[in-house]
Amino acid sequence: MQALLEEFRQLPDYRKNRVKYTHPGEILFLSLLAILSGAQGYDDIALWMQERKRELAKFLGRAFIAPAYTTVRNTFLRIDTQAVEQMQQKWIHKLSDNTESLTIVASDGKTMRGSKNRQMNEKARHIVSLFLTEQKLTLAQTEVKEKTNEIPALIELLDSLKLKNCVITMDALHTQKKRCTRLLSADTTMLHKSKPIKKSF
């Protein structure tokens, strides 16, 4: 847990007035702990931190002043999401590289619950993710662009990663000859198709 906290502390600080006890990386990390504990909004997250100030101060190794809910909200709105994604992938790669056995990576597309905005006339967001089945961790994810589908999104996601010694499972949607040939041509990556869509495939 401490090792992961240190990774969050390396995230870029977007603030002009950089006060130590409100580093956005730490706030984001503690917010995730609050969400895992059942918090469902900025108010709940701020209250969770307020009620556990002593425990969190001991965990952080210094005095801790619980942030207001507006500070928590601003952290989520202004944090560098690409930096968070890169940090997450780097950390998970460290975990997966420690095993010598074959790594199972499951790919799947999901529509994000609650992402539809009727007032702004925005459709629900659809994402494709890669999941490490044994570690039970999301390795990476990307949003499916409008007027397209999961196929190019997954290919782009796989191209951005350096996967080694793994089996990738996919839905039947992705079992196209051109796509499979491209993936199978990699020296260290194998493809497992979940369903054959043609007898001659």
C-alpha positions as CSV (number, residue, x, y, z in Angstrom):
1,M,0.0,0.0,0.0
2,Q,2.8,2.4,0.8
3,A,4.5,1.6,-2.5
4,L,1.3,2.6,-4.4
5,L,1.0,5.8,-2.3
6,E,4.5,6.8,-3.4
7,E,3.4,6.3,-7.0
8,F,0.5,8.7,-6.5
9,R,2.8,11.2,-4.9
10,Q,4.7,11.4,-8.1
11,L,1.7,12.7,-10.1
12,P,2.1,16.3,-11.4
13,D,0.8,19.0,-9.0
14,Y,-1.5,21.4,-10.9
15,R,-1.8,23.9,-8.1
16,K,-0.1,27.3,-8.0
17,N,-0.2,27.5,-4.2
18,R,1.4,24.1,-3.4
19,V,0.6,23.3,0.2
20,K,2.0,20.0,1.3
21,Y,-1.0,18.7,3.2
22,T,-3.2,19.0,0.1
23,H,-1.1,17.3,-2.6
24,P,-3.5,16.2,-5.3
25,G,-1.9,12.8,-5.6
26,E,-2.5,12.0,-1.9
27,I,-6.0,13.3,-2.1
28,L,-6.8,11.1,-5.1
29,F,-5.3,8.1,-3.4
30,L,-7.3,8.6,-0.2
31,S,-10.4,9.3,-2.3
32,L,-10.0,5.9,-3.9
33,L,-9.8,4.3,-0.4
34,A,-13.0,6.2,0.6
35,I,-14.8,5.0,-2.5
36,L,-13.7,1.4,-1.8
37,S,-15.2,1.9,1.7
38,G,-18.6,2.9,0.3
39,A,-18.3,6.7,-0.3
40,Q,-20.5,7.8,-3.2
41,G,-19.7,11.4,-3.7
42,Y,-17.4,14.3,-2.9
43,D,-19.2,15.0,0.4
44,D,-18.9,11.4,1.4
45,I,-15.2,11.3,0.5
46,A,-14.5,14.5,2.5
47,L,-16.4,13.1,5.5
48,W,-14.6,9.8,5.3
49,M,-11.2,11.6,5.5
50,Q,-12.5,13.9,8.3
51,E,-13.6,11.0,10.5
52,R,-10.2,9.2,10.0
53,K,-7.8,12.0,10.4
54,R,-5.7,10.3,13.1
55,E,-5.4,7.0,11.2
56,L,-4.6,8.8,7.9
57,A,-2.0,11.0,9.6
58,K,-0.3,7.8,10.9
59,F,-0.5,6.2,7.5
60,L,0.9,9.3,5.7
61,G,3.6,9.8,8.3
62,R,2.8,13.4,9.0
63,A,0.1,15.8,10.2
64,F,-3.0,15.5,8.1
65,I,-5.7,18.2,7.5
66,A,-8.8,16.7,5.9
67,P,-9.7,18.6,2.7
68,A,-13.1,20.2,2.0
69,Y,-15.3,18.5,-0.5
70,T,-14.6,21.3,-3.0
71,T,-10.9,20.5,-2.8
72,V,-11.7,16.8,-3.5
73,R,-13.9,17.8,-6.4
74,N,-11.2,20.1,-7.9
75,T,-8.7,17.2,-7.6
76,F,-10.9,15.0,-9.8
77,L,-11.6,17.7,-12.2
78,R,-8.1,19.1,-12.7
79,I,-5.8,16.1,-12.1
80,D,-3.8,15.0,-15.2
81,T,-5.8,11.9,-16.2
82,Q,-3.1,10.8,-18.7
83,A,-0.5,10.9,-16.0
84,V,-2.8,8.8,-13.8
85,E,-3.3,6.3,-16.5
86,Q,0.5,6.0,-17.2
87,M,1.2,5.7,-13.5
88,Q,-1.4,2.9,-13.2
89,Q,0.0,1.0,-16.2
90,K,3.5,1.3,-14.9
91,W,2.6,0.0,-11.5
92,I,0.5,-2.9,-12.8
93,H,3.3,-3.9,-15.2
94,K,5.6,-4.2,-12.3
95,L,3.2,-6.6,-10.6
96,S,2.7,-8.7,-13.8
97,D,6.5,-8.8,-14.6
98,N,7.1,-10.5,-11.2
99,T,5.4,-13.7,-12.4
100,E,7.1,-16.3,-14.6
101,S,3.8,-18.1,-15.5
102,L,1.6,-17.3,-18.5
103,T,-0.4,-14.1,-17.9
104,I,-4.1,-14.2,-18.8
105,V,-5.4,-10.8,-20.1
106,A,-9.1,-10.5,-20.7
107,S,-10.5,-7.8,-22.9
108,D,-14.0,-6.5,-22.7
109,G,-16.1,-3.5,-23.6
110,K,-18.6,-1.9,-21.3
111,T,-20.9,1.1,-21.3
112,M,-20.2,3.2,-18.2
113,R,-23.2,3.4,-15.9
114,G,-24.3,7.0,-15.2
115,S,-22.2,8.5,-18.0
116,K,-25.2,9.6,-20.1
117,N,-26.0,13.3,-19.8
118,R,-29.4,14.2,-21.1
119,Q,-29.1,17.9,-20.3
120,M,-25.9,18.1,-22.4
121,N,-27.3,15.7,-25.0
122,E,-24.3,13.4,-24.4
123,K,-24.5,9.7,-25.0
124,A,-23.3,7.1,-22.5
125,R,-19.6,6.5,-22.7
126,H,-18.3,3.1,-23.9
127,I,-14.9,1.8,-22.9
128,V,-12.7,-1.1,-23.8
129,S,-10.5,-2.5,-21.0
130,L,-7.8,-5.1,-20.5
131,F,-8.0,-7.0,-17.2
132,L,-5.4,-9.2,-15.5
133,T,-7.5,-12.1,-14.4
134,E,-5.2,-13.5,-11.7
135,Q,-4.2,-10.2,-10.2
136,K,-7.8,-8.9,-10.6
137,L,-6.6,-5.5,-11.8
138,T,-7.4,-3.4,-14.8
139,L,-4.3,-3.1,-16.9
140,A,-5.5,-0.4,-19.2
141,Q,-8.6,1.1,-20.7
142,T,-9.6,3.5,-23.5
143,E,-12.8,5.1,-24.6
144,V,-14.5,4.0,-27.8
145,K,-14.8,7.0,-30.1
146,E,-18.1,8.1,-31.6
147,K,-19.1,6.6,-35.0
148,T,-16.7,3.6,-34.4
149,N,-16.7,0.4,-32.4
150,E,-14.6,-1.7,-30.1
151,I,-12.3,-3.2,-32.7
152,P,-10.1,-0.2,-33.6
153,A,-10.1,0.9,-29.9
154,L,-8.8,-2.5,-28.7
155,I,-6.1,-2.6,-31.4
156,E,-5.0,0.9,-30.5
157,L,-4.9,-0.1,-26.8
158,L,-2.8,-3.3,-27.5
159,D,-0.4,-1.3,-29.7
160,S,0.3,1.1,-26.9
161,L,1.3,-1.7,-24.5
162,K,4.3,-4.1,-24.4
163,L,2.6,-7.3,-23.4
164,K,4.8,-10.4,-23.0
165,N,4.2,-14.0,-22.4
166,C,0.4,-13.6,-22.3
167,V,-2.9,-15.0,-23.6
168,I,-5.4,-12.4,-24.6
169,T,-9.1,-13.4,-24.5
170,M,-11.6,-11.6,-26.7
171,D,-15.2,-11.5,-27.7
172,A,-16.3,-13.0,-31.0
173,L,-16.6,-9.5,-32.4
174,H,-12.8,-9.4,-32.6
175,T,-12.3,-12.7,-34.3
176,Q,-11.6,-11.3,-37.8
177,K,-8.8,-12.8,-39.9
178,K,-6.9,-9.5,-40.5
179,R,-7.0,-8.5,-36.8
180,C,-6.0,-12.0,-35.5
181,T,-3.1,-12.3,-38.0
182,R,-1.8,-8.9,-36.8
183,L,-1.9,-9.9,-33.2
184,L,-0.6,-13.5,-33.7
185,S,2.4,-12.1,-35.7
186,A,3.8,-10.7,-32.4
187,D,6.6,-12.9,-31.0
188,T,5.5,-12.8,-27.4
189,T,1.7,-12.4,-27.5
190,M,-0.8,-15.1,-28.2
191,L,-4.5,-14.7,-29.0
192,H,-7.3,-16.8,-27.6
193,K,-10.6,-16.3,-29.4
194,S,-13.6,-16.8,-27.2
195,K,-15.9,-18.0,-29.9
196,P,-15.3,-19.1,-33.5
197,I,-17.6,-17.3,-35.9
198,K,-16.8,-19.4,-38.9
199,K,-16.0,-23.1,-39.2
200,S,-13.2,-22.3,-41.5
201,F,-11.6,-19.6,-39.3
